[in-house]
Each structure stands twice: as C-alpha cells, then as structure tokens.
Amino acid sequence: MKNILLTFLLLIGLCVSAQDTIVSVNFKGQNKTKESALKKLISIKKGQVLDSLTIEKDLRLLKRQPLCTHADYLVTKKENGYDVTFRLQENYTIIPSFDFYSTNNGELAYLLGVYDFNFLGNNITLGGVFQRDIYNSYNINFKAPFLFSRHCGIALSHSNLTTQEPVFLSNGSADYKYNNTSFESLFLVQFNIKHRIEIGGNFFTEDYEYITGATEEGIPQDFRVKKILYKLIYEFDNLTYYFQYISGFKSTLNVQRVISTEDVLPDFLIFFNDFRYFKRVGKKGNWANRMRIGFASNIDSPFSPFAVDNNINLRGVGNVIDRGSGVISLNTEYRHTIWDKKNYTVQTNTFIDAGSWRNPGGSFSDFTNNDNIRIYPGIGLRFSHKRIFNAIFRVDYGYGITKGETQGFVFGIGQYF
C-alpha cells in the first residue's frame, strides 16, 4: 500500500511538472540579429520549468544590449506546457560617430568614425575612428562579449594616438607632441546579470617630443618609452532601461598596473571607481549622477594620469588644463523630456560638474585647496533617435564659478555619462 501511494504521488508530481515545462522559446521583432545569438544570451531553455524571475533577468540582459532598444515577453499556455516569446524592438546599430571641439590654441579638432554594434547579427562590436587634433590619430576596436558562451568573450583593440599635450612644470607649462601606439587584449567574463569582469593587458609605446614652452632640469624634452599595462575592470550593474530613461545603480572599478622599460618614466599603479545612480522623476524626468574617485602612485611628475578636461569630467573647463595623481569629481544632472514621438525625443539638461585634484607628489589636503576645486553649472540639450543605438546628439554649455573660471560648449555623441 505504501509503495502504491508513493508511485501515485510521483505520477502526480510528474504531471504537474510537465504542465509547467517550457516547450518552446521564440523571438519576434529582430531583423538583423541571428536567433542563435539571442539564444546564447538567455538562460531559459526548452524543457526547463517555467520561472518568471529567470525570464525577467533574461529580459533585463536583452534590453542592455546595443541590438535592443526595448523588449518585453509573452507566455502562452500550450497543451503540454508553455511557450515563451521575447518581443524585441531592434536597434539600427551601424552608427557613424563624430565629435568636434576647439583646442587650447584655437584650432578646430574633430573625430570621425563608424561602428557596427551588432556585426553580422551576432551582438559583436566592430569599428574604428579617425581623429584630427592638430595631428592624425586612429583607433580600431573589436568586442565580442558572448563569443564563447553566454558568460565569456574577448575584446581586442589597436590605437595610434597623437596629440599636443600640455605639461605643467614648476616654472610654467610646455607643449609636447605626444604619441601612444597600443595593442590591447581583454578576456570578458559575465558571471550573472549584475556582475562582470574584464581582465587582460596592453602593450604600448609612448613618445614625447618637446615643442615649445618652459623647461625644467630633470624633465627630458624628447624620449620614447615602451610599457606594459595590466588591467582589471569589475562592474556591478543594476540598471533598468526604459527607452531614454534609466533607473538604478552601477559601479565600475578600473585597476591598472603600468610597468615601464625605461627609468625616465617610473612604474605606477592607478585605480578609479565610477559610481552611477539614476532615478526616474515623474513621467518625463531623469536624475543622473556620477561620482569618480581615483588615485595613482603619488609620483612628482608632470605626466600624472588624471586630467582636468572638458570631455572627461568638467564641461566648460577646457582641454587638459591640469593634471593630478588623485581625483574626486561629481557630475549631477536633471534630464527632462520636452518632446517625445515614436522615434525621436528631445531632452533639456541642467547640470552641475564639480571636482578637485591631488597635485603630483602632493597630499590629501590638496583636495580642499581652493586652487584645485572647480565647479561648473550649466545647461544643455539632447536630441535622440529611439531606434538607433546611442544616437544621442548632445550639446552642453558649462560656466565656471570658482577661481580661474572659464566657460564653453561641449558637443558629443551619447550621454555624457
């Protein structure tokens, strides 16, 4: 009698589990993207027990990909189980890139390029840019985050960057022609929906050539150094996307160890962490925040790694106006949608950028030194296309209200952060 009861209960369990089984997983709305690439992304499979929490996690991962502007899913009851269909609004992912700005000597600098963020429909990024900033530069990138599985991929890049860089000495500043030629390889690991790392190395050569300005004993005017950079990036991502609106928290830690083959530039360690927090405000508002805290080996060198720059941290400050061995910066802005149609949106932007730096070889008290603190409030506009990945043209005007105030426009593609 006991065996009969156990058999009966087992049969009931099998019947119930069969009714809760996923019998098919489908995708609708994709044109370019291959179904095999989409199935590699998600964790639910045919034959598994239906789990809405797992489906929600897969949906969030899909919505974070460049190929997808928005997505939802539909669960349909079938005779022998459930059909799960992900319904996608696919992005157009072949995107030209451009940027232009004035250099410190009044010349116009620009950047032109093109990227495919869904190359061959396989969720791969491939592209490059050409930059004219007094000198010519270029960069080529390949990134396949799910090349081997839904957890593992690679990123490769090559760049040849040449710019005119200001170097700040004790008795004034000098201009150097700076060239950086690099080859980078990274191994990408996506542990789950929230946690991922990038780990790898970069082999590069730096070439400094003195142009004009102040000189200082012990600071070479022309030198060439080969270096090796070891890199680790850890990212915690708990962001939720709804078209142009973002909610949640994201933290990105970047740790680098740079080893030099020459004594003219010493080895150093650098790390910085970007904390981002986003919150929806009503139906049309979005409050966005980014705080960066970073430190490098505190070497008294005019070639310190952290720069004060328009395109990095303070809108309106100018291009590479100072350098430091430590940084604390905060960008906070309120984005408000004033025009929202099927494919296009326009947002206003009100922001405050603030930051302070530790001088090369300085102390932590430098962060509270009035000479190092800069605050730039400002306003801007965002013009975006909902169905083209990262198709956001931005223009911001920042005005300094602290010592050594400057002001100016900053143009670019994509949100500032």
VMD Tcl script that draws the C-alpha trace (Angstrom):
set ca {
  {0.00 0.00 0.00}
  {2.87 2.37 0.86}
  {4.59 1.71 -2.47}
  {1.35 2.33 -4.38}
  {0.89 5.69 -2.60}
  {4.47 6.77 -3.38}
  {4.03 5.81 -7.03}
  {0.75 7.75 -7.20}
  {2.36 10.90 -5.70}
  {5.32 10.60 -8.08}
  {2.98 10.42 -11.09}
  {1.11 13.50 -9.88}
  {4.43 15.36 -9.50}
  {5.48 14.39 -13.00}
  {2.17 15.54 -14.44}
  {2.36 18.88 -12.65}
  {5.99 19.48 -13.68}
  {5.15 18.56 -17.28}
  {2.39 21.17 -17.29}
  {4.89 23.80 -16.04}
  {7.57 22.94 -18.63}
  {8.75 25.38 -21.29}
  {8.06 23.69 -24.63}
  {9.45 26.47 -26.85}
  {11.44 29.73 -26.67}
  {10.93 32.17 -29.52}
  {11.91 35.68 -30.57}
  {9.95 38.24 -32.57}
  {10.86 41.63 -33.94}
  {14.50 41.01 -34.84}
  {15.59 41.53 -38.42}
  {19.38 41.60 -38.45}
  {20.10 39.71 -35.24}
  {20.53 35.96 -35.56}
  {18.32 33.84 -33.33}
  {21.37 31.79 -32.31}
  {22.96 34.96 -30.87}
  {19.81 35.74 -28.89}
  {19.51 32.21 -27.53}
  {23.13 32.37 -26.40}
  {22.27 35.41 -24.27}
  {19.34 33.98 -22.33}
  {19.42 31.32 -19.63}
  {15.94 29.80 -20.05}
  {15.81 26.78 -22.35}
  {13.26 24.40 -23.77}
  {12.49 21.66 -21.27}
  {13.05 23.79 -18.17}
  {10.37 24.56 -15.60}
  {8.75 27.95 -16.16}
  {10.30 30.56 -13.83}
  {9.18 34.17 -14.21}
  {12.14 35.53 -12.19}
  {14.61 33.91 -14.60}
  {12.70 35.28 -17.58}
  {12.77 38.78 -16.08}
  {16.56 38.55 -15.65}
  {16.94 37.44 -19.27}
  {14.74 40.33 -20.38}
  {16.90 42.86 -18.49}
  {20.03 41.44 -20.12}
  {18.46 41.68 -23.58}
  {17.46 45.31 -23.01}
  {21.04 46.22 -22.10}
  {22.42 45.01 -25.42}
  {23.12 47.52 -28.23}
  {20.90 45.48 -30.56}
  {17.76 46.14 -28.50}
  {16.00 49.45 -27.90}
  {13.17 47.85 -25.91}
  {11.74 44.40 -25.23}
  {9.03 42.51 -23.40}
  {7.87 38.90 -23.32}
  {4.70 36.84 -23.66}
  {3.99 33.49 -22.00}
  {1.38 31.38 -23.78}
  {-0.23 28.23 -22.34}
  {0.02 25.23 -24.63}
  {-1.46 21.77 -24.33}
  {1.73 20.28 -22.93}
  {3.41 23.31 -21.33}
  {4.30 26.95 -22.03}
  {5.64 28.94 -24.95}
  {7.88 31.92 -24.07}
  {8.24 34.62 -26.72}
  {10.58 37.60 -26.35}
  {9.30 40.55 -28.40}
  {12.10 42.90 -29.44}
  {12.29 46.39 -30.84}
  {15.59 46.11 -32.63}
  {18.04 48.99 -32.85}
  {19.76 50.13 -36.00}
  {23.36 49.52 -34.96}
  {25.63 50.76 -37.78}
  {26.39 54.16 -36.35}
  {28.65 56.95 -37.61}
  {30.43 58.85 -34.86}
  {31.64 62.42 -34.87}
  {32.82 65.00 -32.40}
  {34.37 68.41 -32.74}
  {35.80 70.99 -30.36}
  {38.33 73.81 -30.18}
  {41.83 73.07 -28.96}
  {43.59 75.32 -26.46}
  {45.47 77.05 -29.28}
  {42.22 77.85 -31.12}
  {42.35 75.14 -33.78}
  {39.33 73.00 -34.62}
  {39.66 69.35 -33.67}
  {37.33 66.63 -34.87}
  {36.71 62.90 -34.72}
  {35.04 60.77 -37.42}
  {34.27 57.07 -37.35}
  {31.79 54.28 -37.79}
  {30.83 51.34 -35.59}
  {28.59 48.32 -36.04}
  {27.36 47.32 -32.58}
  {25.70 44.17 -33.95}
  {28.23 42.98 -36.53}
  {26.90 40.10 -38.67}
  {23.86 39.96 -36.35}
  {25.96 38.29 -33.65}
  {25.99 41.02 -30.95}
  {29.60 41.88 -31.81}
  {31.03 45.41 -31.88}
  {33.43 46.29 -34.70}
  {34.55 49.73 -35.81}
  {37.06 52.50 -35.71}
  {37.60 56.25 -35.66}
  {39.88 58.83 -37.20}
  {40.81 61.87 -35.13}
  {42.36 65.15 -36.19}
  {43.58 67.10 -33.18}
  {46.48 69.05 -34.71}
  {47.87 65.59 -35.58}
  {46.24 62.49 -37.09}
  {45.18 59.52 -34.94}
  {43.11 56.37 -35.32}
  {41.59 53.59 -33.23}
  {40.17 50.14 -34.15}
  {38.02 48.04 -31.79}
  {36.56 44.52 -31.76}
  {34.39 43.33 -28.88}
  {32.53 40.01 -28.66}
  {31.31 39.67 -25.05}
  {29.48 36.38 -25.71}
  {31.81 34.84 -28.27}
  {32.45 31.59 -26.42}
  {29.29 31.32 -24.31}
  {26.72 33.48 -22.52}
  {29.44 34.09 -19.91}
  {32.71 34.51 -21.82}
  {34.09 36.64 -24.64}
  {37.01 38.80 -25.75}
  {37.84 42.39 -26.69}
  {40.72 43.49 -28.94}
  {41.84 46.99 -29.87}
  {44.64 48.88 -31.59}
  {45.21 52.61 -31.49}
  {47.71 55.15 -32.70}
  {47.00 58.40 -30.87}
  {48.95 61.60 -31.49}
  {48.06 64.86 -29.74}
  {49.60 68.08 -28.49}
  {49.65 67.77 -24.71}
  {50.30 70.49 -22.15}
  {52.79 69.54 -19.44}
  {52.69 71.59 -16.23}
  {56.09 72.39 -14.71}
  {57.03 74.35 -11.58}
  {58.10 77.37 -13.66}
  {55.33 77.27 -16.28}
  {53.85 74.95 -18.87}
  {55.22 73.34 -22.01}
  {53.64 71.75 -25.07}
  {54.70 68.27 -26.14}
  {53.82 66.22 -29.19}
  {52.59 63.01 -27.61}
  {52.17 59.66 -29.40}
  {50.74 56.46 -27.92}
  {50.70 53.29 -30.03}
  {48.97 50.39 -28.30}
  {47.64 46.85 -28.69}
  {45.17 45.57 -26.09}
  {43.57 42.20 -25.41}
  {40.93 41.56 -22.74}
  {39.10 38.45 -21.56}
  {35.47 39.20 -20.66}
  {33.50 37.24 -18.07}
  {29.79 37.83 -17.34}
  {29.07 35.98 -14.09}
  {25.38 36.91 -13.98}
  {23.03 39.78 -14.75}
  {24.77 42.11 -12.27}
  {28.44 41.13 -12.12}
  {31.13 41.01 -14.79}
  {34.89 41.50 -15.14}
  {37.41 42.33 -17.85}
  {41.00 41.23 -17.41}
  {43.97 41.48 -19.73}
  {46.88 43.55 -20.90}
  {48.02 46.37 -23.12}
  {51.39 46.73 -24.81}
  {52.09 50.32 -25.77}
  {54.80 52.80 -26.67}
  {54.79 56.43 -25.54}
  {56.73 59.04 -27.46}
  {57.16 62.59 -26.13}
  {58.64 65.34 -28.29}
  {59.15 68.86 -26.89}
  {57.58 71.65 -28.96}
  {57.66 74.89 -27.00}
  {57.30 76.44 -23.56}
  {59.02 76.13 -20.20}
  {61.80 73.64 -19.50}
  {62.98 72.19 -16.23}
  {66.10 70.33 -15.16}
  {65.40 66.61 -14.85}
  {62.43 66.74 -17.25}
  {63.53 65.29 -20.59}
  {62.47 67.05 -23.78}
  {62.40 64.03 -26.08}
  {62.04 60.40 -25.06}
  {60.41 57.15 -26.11}
  {59.25 54.52 -23.61}
  {57.80 51.04 -24.08}
  {55.32 49.97 -21.41}
  {53.14 47.05 -20.36}
  {49.77 47.67 -18.74}
  {47.85 45.04 -16.79}
  {44.15 45.83 -16.41}
  {41.25 44.58 -14.29}
  {37.73 46.00 -14.56}
  {34.96 44.89 -12.22}
  {31.43 46.07 -12.90}
  {28.31 45.84 -10.78}
  {25.31 46.77 -12.92}
  {21.79 47.00 -11.51}
  {20.39 49.47 -14.05}
  {16.95 49.23 -15.60}
  {16.25 50.81 -19.00}
  {13.02 52.14 -20.50}
  {13.84 53.86 -23.78}
  {15.71 57.09 -22.80}
  {15.04 56.64 -19.08}
  {17.40 54.85 -16.69}
  {16.91 53.76 -13.08}
  {19.22 52.06 -10.59}
  {22.85 51.88 -9.52}
  {26.06 50.94 -11.32}
  {29.65 50.76 -10.08}
  {32.72 50.28 -12.27}
  {36.18 49.69 -10.75}
  {39.21 50.03 -13.01}
  {42.63 48.90 -11.70}
  {45.78 49.25 -13.82}
  {49.42 48.40 -13.22}
  {51.82 50.08 -15.64}
  {55.39 48.78 -15.99}
  {57.93 50.89 -17.85}
  {61.01 49.56 -19.65}
  {62.89 52.82 -19.08}
  {63.77 54.79 -15.93}
  {62.69 58.10 -17.47}
  {59.08 57.25 -16.51}
  {58.59 55.11 -13.39}
  {56.21 52.18 -12.88}
  {52.93 53.13 -11.27}
  {49.59 51.81 -10.06}
  {46.32 53.53 -10.85}
  {42.74 52.79 -9.85}
  {39.47 54.67 -10.10}
  {35.85 53.82 -9.40}
  {32.85 55.35 -11.13}
  {29.63 55.26 -9.12}
  {26.45 55.99 -11.11}
  {22.96 56.48 -9.72}
  {19.84 57.15 -11.80}
  {16.28 57.84 -10.70}
  {13.07 58.45 -12.64}
  {11.36 61.70 -11.66}
  {7.70 61.67 -12.61}
  {6.87 60.57 -16.15}
  {9.36 62.73 -18.06}
  {12.27 63.37 -15.72}
  {15.51 61.51 -15.07}
  {18.01 62.42 -12.34}
  {21.51 61.17 -13.22}
  {24.66 61.17 -11.07}
  {28.25 60.05 -11.46}
  {30.99 60.20 -8.85}
  {34.58 59.29 -9.70}
  {37.18 58.59 -7.02}
  {40.64 57.73 -8.28}
  {44.24 57.56 -7.14}
  {47.57 56.77 -8.74}
  {51.06 56.28 -7.36}
  {51.86 59.71 -5.92}
  {54.88 60.49 -8.09}
  {56.03 64.08 -8.53}
  {55.83 64.03 -12.32}
  {54.27 66.44 -14.84}
  {52.90 63.39 -16.67}
  {50.37 62.42 -13.97}
  {47.46 60.30 -15.30}
  {44.35 62.22 -14.13}
  {43.43 65.15 -16.36}
  {41.05 68.07 -15.87}
  {39.25 68.10 -19.21}
  {36.02 69.12 -20.98}
  {35.30 65.69 -22.38}
  {36.06 63.70 -19.21}
  {34.81 65.43 -16.09}
  {34.04 69.19 -16.21}
  {32.01 70.64 -19.05}
  {33.31 74.11 -19.93}
  {36.73 73.85 -18.28}
  {38.80 73.43 -21.47}
  {41.00 70.69 -22.87}
  {43.55 69.18 -20.45}
  {44.05 72.27 -18.33}
  {45.66 70.44 -15.39}
  {46.84 67.04 -14.19}
  {46.98 65.24 -10.86}
  {47.73 61.98 -9.07}
  {44.28 61.78 -7.48}
  {40.77 62.88 -8.38}
  {37.36 63.28 -6.78}
  {34.67 64.51 -9.18}
  {30.88 64.63 -9.21}
  {28.53 65.13 -12.13}
  {24.85 65.55 -11.36}
  {22.18 66.46 -13.90}
  {18.45 66.51 -14.44}
  {17.22 65.38 -17.86}
  {13.65 66.31 -18.80}
  {11.88 65.11 -21.93}
  {10.13 68.00 -23.68}
  {9.29 66.23 -26.93}
  {8.64 62.50 -27.29}
  {7.41 60.93 -30.51}
  {7.51 57.41 -31.89}
  {11.16 57.53 -32.93}
  {12.52 60.88 -31.70}
  {12.98 62.59 -28.35}
  {14.34 65.93 -27.16}
  {15.55 66.43 -23.59}
  {16.68 69.51 -21.72}
  {19.58 69.10 -19.34}
  {20.55 71.09 -16.24}
  {23.81 70.07 -14.60}
  {26.50 70.81 -12.04}
  {30.01 69.40 -12.55}
  {32.45 69.68 -9.66}
  {35.86 68.24 -8.95}
  {39.13 68.51 -7.11}
  {42.59 67.03 -7.65}
  {45.66 65.99 -5.70}
  {48.76 67.62 -7.18}
  {51.57 65.33 -8.42}
  {53.57 64.39 -5.33}
  {51.10 66.32 -3.17}
  {48.99 65.43 -0.13}
  {45.33 64.72 0.57}
  {44.92 68.33 1.74}
  {45.20 69.33 -1.94}
  {41.59 68.23 -2.37}
  {40.43 71.12 -0.16}
  {42.76 73.68 -1.71}
  {40.77 76.45 -3.39}
  {43.19 76.43 -6.31}
  {42.20 72.83 -7.09}
  {38.43 72.99 -6.60}
  {36.37 73.70 -9.70}
  {32.59 73.95 -10.02}
  {30.78 74.27 -13.35}
  {26.98 74.56 -13.54}
  {25.39 74.57 -16.96}
  {22.56 73.70 -19.30}
  {22.23 71.56 -22.40}
  {20.05 69.72 -24.92}
  {19.78 66.09 -26.03}
  {18.41 65.05 -29.44}
  {17.94 61.29 -29.74}
  {16.54 58.59 -32.01}
  {14.88 55.70 -30.21}
  {15.64 53.05 -32.83}
  {19.30 53.84 -33.45}
  {21.74 52.67 -30.78}
  {23.37 55.53 -28.86}
  {22.04 58.04 -31.38}
  {22.04 60.90 -28.88}
  {23.49 64.21 -30.00}
  {24.32 66.36 -27.00}
  {25.37 69.95 -26.56}
  {26.19 71.42 -23.15}
  {27.33 74.85 -22.01}
  {29.24 75.00 -18.74}
  {30.21 78.13 -16.81}
  {32.85 78.15 -14.07}
  {32.01 79.85 -10.79}
  {35.29 79.14 -8.95}
  {38.82 80.51 -9.21}
  {40.19 80.67 -12.74}
  {36.70 80.44 -14.23}
  {36.22 79.60 -17.89}
  {33.19 78.67 -19.94}
  {32.39 76.92 -23.17}
  {30.35 74.48 -25.21}
  {30.90 70.72 -25.24}
  {29.46 68.62 -28.09}
  {29.33 64.86 -28.37}
  {27.50 61.64 -29.20}
  {25.80 59.74 -26.39}
  {25.02 60.89 -22.88}
  {27.93 62.50 -21.03}
  {27.81 59.59 -18.59}
}
mol new
graphics top color blue
foreach p $ca { graphics top sphere $p radius 0.5 }
foreach p [lrange $ca 0 end-1] q [lrange $ca 1 end] { graphics top cylinder $p $q radius 0.2 }
display resetview
